[in-house]
Amino acid sequence: MRAASHATLSVNRLLASLPSNDRGWVLAHCEPVELSANQVIGEPGERIRQVYFPTDSSVSLINPIHGHAGLGVQLVGNEGMIGISLLLGVDVALLLGLVQGSGFAWGMTPECFTDALSRSSALRLTLNRYLYVSMNQLSQLVACTHFHGVEARLARWLLMSQDRAHTDHFDITHESLALMLGVRRVGITKAAGMLRQHRLIRYSRGHVTVLDRPGLRAAACDCYGVAEALYERILGQ
């Protein structure tokens, strides 16, 4: 297990945007949590046991669909949080939370989180804005899944994964990508092969290296950048 440095754990953009007194109180009631790839941190229909503010980890939120593996509807890294429904007074998870990128997060009990919301108007305002951005991402995903091809959506998801990994190298399997994009594994194999053929990525045994980010962005659908621009407009510092 890696040691958690204060510098690594302190970087969650939502928490970093708070006034220092509010941020200090929230962090004092958090604990460092190490998340492992493919770890399930939330089940649909179950009570939320922990709120997470990722730092260098990332979590896929998946909508399970009867008869199918499901569809990835959001990828959350250090720009966001897991457990946002508590903001609305709902303590039951709607989506499956599956760790995509291993790393650290700040963990907080639902009780402490609810207390923090009552104490800090800045936290509540920030998370209201984050909820708005998340709703926009979900609505955009519906249109993206309907209108755009697998290769373009794969390029977008790899860019999103790179953003949250903060490095050109990260681990993700064909099976995970098929789940995130709601397609069969053979579709991911074909799409990844095209990206490899154009020397945009290197992919081997679940390890991805982005070789040409501008090229990968050109291959991605126009949806990439829209949600990111909205986040910066609403929440950016």
C-alpha positions in Angstrom: 0.0 0.0 0.0 1.3 3.4 -0.9 1.8 6.0 1.8 -0.5 8.9 1.6 1.2 12.3 1.5 -0.6 15.4 2.6 0.2 17.0 -0.7 -1.4 14.1 -2.6 -4.5 14.0 -0.4 -5.1 17.7 -0.3 -5.9 18.2 -4.0 -9.6 17.9 -4.6 -10.9 20.8 -6.6 -14.2 21.1 -4.9 -12.6 21.3 -1.4 -9.7 23.5 -2.6 -12.2 26.1 -3.8 -13.7 26.5 -0.3 -12.7 29.4 2.0 -9.8 28.2 4.2 -11.9 28.0 7.4 -14.6 25.9 5.7 -12.0 23.7 4.0 -10.1 23.2 7.2 -13.3 22.1 9.1 -14.3 19.6 6.3 -10.8 18.1 6.1 -10.6 17.8 9.8 -13.6 15.5 9.6 -12.3 13.4 6.7 -9.9 10.5 6.6 -7.5 9.4 3.9 -8.9 6.4 1.9 -6.9 4.4 -0.6 -9.1 3.1 -3.5 -8.1 0.1 -5.6 -9.0 -0.5 -9.3 -12.3 -2.4 -9.7 -13.3 -1.8 -6.1 -17.0 -1.3 -5.7 -17.7 1.7 -3.4 -21.5 2.0 -3.9 -24.3 -0.3 -4.9 -27.6 0.9 -6.4 -30.4 0.8 -3.9 -28.0 0.6 -0.9 -27.5 3.2 1.7 -24.5 5.5 1.2 -21.9 4.4 3.7 -19.1 6.9 2.7 -18.8 10.2 0.8 -15.6 10.4 -1.3 -13.7 13.4 -2.6 -11.1 11.8 -5.0 -7.7 13.3 -5.2 -5.6 11.1 -7.5 -8.1 8.3 -8.0 -11.1 8.1 -10.3 -14.5 6.4 -10.0 -16.9 5.3 -12.8 -20.6 5.7 -12.0 -22.5 3.0 -13.9 -26.2 2.6 -14.5 -27.0 -1.1 -14.4 -29.5 -2.2 -17.0 -31.4 -5.5 -16.7 -30.1 -8.0 -19.1 -27.0 -6.0 -19.9 -23.7 -5.2 -18.1 -24.7 -1.5 -17.8 -23.5 1.8 -19.1 -20.9 4.3 -17.6 -22.7 7.6 -17.1 -20.0 9.6 -15.3 -16.3 9.5 -14.6 -15.4 11.3 -11.3 -11.9 12.4 -10.4 -10.4 15.2 -8.3 -12.9 17.6 -9.9 -15.8 16.0 -8.1 -17.3 13.8 -5.4 -19.2 10.6 -4.8 -22.4 10.7 -2.8 -23.9 13.9 -4.2 -27.5 12.6 -3.6 -27.0 13.4 0.1 -27.1 17.1 -0.9 -30.8 16.4 -1.8 -31.5 14.6 1.4 -31.4 11.1 -0.3 -29.1 8.6 1.4 -29.5 5.8 -1.1 -27.1 5.3 -4.0 -28.7 5.4 -7.5 -25.6 4.2 -9.5 -22.9 1.6 -9.1 -19.6 3.2 -8.0 -16.7 1.3 -9.5 -13.1 2.5 -9.0 -11.4 2.9 -12.4 -8.1 4.5 -11.4 -6.6 3.5 -8.1 -5.4 6.2 -5.8 -6.5 8.2 -2.8 -9.6 10.1 -1.8 -10.8 12.0 1.3 -13.5 9.9 2.9 -16.3 11.3 5.1 -19.3 9.7 6.8 -22.7 10.8 5.6 -23.5 12.2 9.1 -20.4 14.4 9.0 -21.2 15.4 5.4 -24.7 16.5 6.4 -23.3 18.4 9.3 -20.8 20.1 7.1 -23.6 21.2 4.7 -25.4 22.8 7.6 -22.3 24.6 8.8 -20.9 25.8 5.5 -23.0 27.8 3.1 -19.9 27.9 0.8 -19.8 24.1 0.7 -23.5 23.9 -0.1 -23.2 26.5 -2.9 -20.2 24.8 -4.4 -21.9 21.4 -4.4 -25.1 22.9 -5.8 -23.1 24.1 -8.7 -21.3 20.8 -9.0 -24.7 19.1 -9.1 -25.8 21.3 -12.0 -22.6 20.4 -13.9 -23.2 16.7 -13.2 -26.8 17.0 -14.5 -25.5 18.6 -17.7 -22.9 15.7 -18.1 -25.6 13.1 -17.8 -27.9 14.8 -20.4 -25.0 15.2 -22.8 -24.1 11.5 -22.4 -27.5 10.5 -23.6 -27.1 12.4 -26.9 -23.5 11.3 -27.3 -24.3 7.6 -26.9 -27.1 7.9 -29.5 -25.4 10.0 -32.2 -21.6 9.2 -32.0 -19.7 6.1 -33.0 -17.7 3.8 -30.7 -14.2 5.1 -31.9 -15.1 8.7 -31.2 -16.6 7.9 -27.8 -13.6 5.8 -26.9 -11.3 8.6 -27.7 -13.4 10.9 -25.5 -13.4 8.5 -22.6 -9.6 8.0 -22.9 -9.1 11.8 -22.8 -11.3 12.0 -19.7 -9.4 9.2 -18.1 -6.1 10.9 -18.8 -7.4 14.1 -17.3 -8.2 12.4 -14.1 -5.1 10.3 -14.0 -2.9 13.4 -14.5 -0.5 11.3 -16.6 -0.1 9.9 -20.1 -0.1 6.4 -18.6 -3.0 4.7 -16.9 -4.5 1.2 -16.6 -7.9 0.2 -18.0 -9.0 -3.1 -19.5 -11.1 -3.8 -22.7 -13.8 -5.2 -20.4 -13.9 -2.0 -18.3 -14.1 0.2 -21.5 -16.9 -2.0 -22.9 -18.8 -1.4 -19.7 -18.2 2.3 -19.7 -19.3 2.7 -23.3 -22.1 0.1 -23.2 -20.8 -1.9 -26.2 -19.4 -5.4 -26.7 -15.8 -6.1 -26.0 -15.2 -6.7 -29.8 -16.3 -3.2 -30.5 -13.7 -1.8 -28.1 -11.0 -4.0 -29.6 -11.8 -2.7 -33.1 -12.0 1.0 -32.0 -8.8 0.7 -29.9 -7.1 -0.9 -32.9 -7.9 2.1 -35.1 -6.5 4.5 -32.5 -3.4 2.4 -32.2 -3.1 2.2 -36.0 -3.1 6.0 -36.2 -0.4 6.1 -33.4 -2.6 8.0 -31.0 -2.3 5.5 -28.2 -0.3 2.5 -27.2 -2.3 -0.3 -25.5 -1.0 -3.5 -24.0 -2.5 -5.8 -21.4 -4.8 -3.2 -19.9 -2.2 -0.4 -19.9 -2.8 2.7 -22.0 -0.3 5.3 -23.1 -1.5 8.4 -24.8 1.0 9.1 -27.5 -0.7 12.0 -29.3 -3.2 14.0 -27.3 -4.0 16.5 -30.0 -4.6 13.7 -32.4 -6.7 11.8 -29.9 -8.8 15.0 -29.3 -9.3 15.3 -33.0 -10.5 11.7 -33.1 -12.9 12.3 -30.2 -16.5 13.5 -30.7 -17.3 17.1 -30.1 -18.7 16.3 -26.7 -15.2 16.3 -25.2 -14.5 19.8 -23.9 -18.1 20.8 -23.6 -18.6 19.5 -20.0 -15.1 20.6 -19.1 -15.8 24.1 -20.3 -19.0 24.3 -18.3 -17.2 23.1 -15.2 -14.6 25.8 -15.5 -17.3 28.4 -16.1 -19.4 27.4 -13.1 -16.8 26.1 -10.7 -13.3 27.0 -12.0 -10.9 29.1 -10.0 
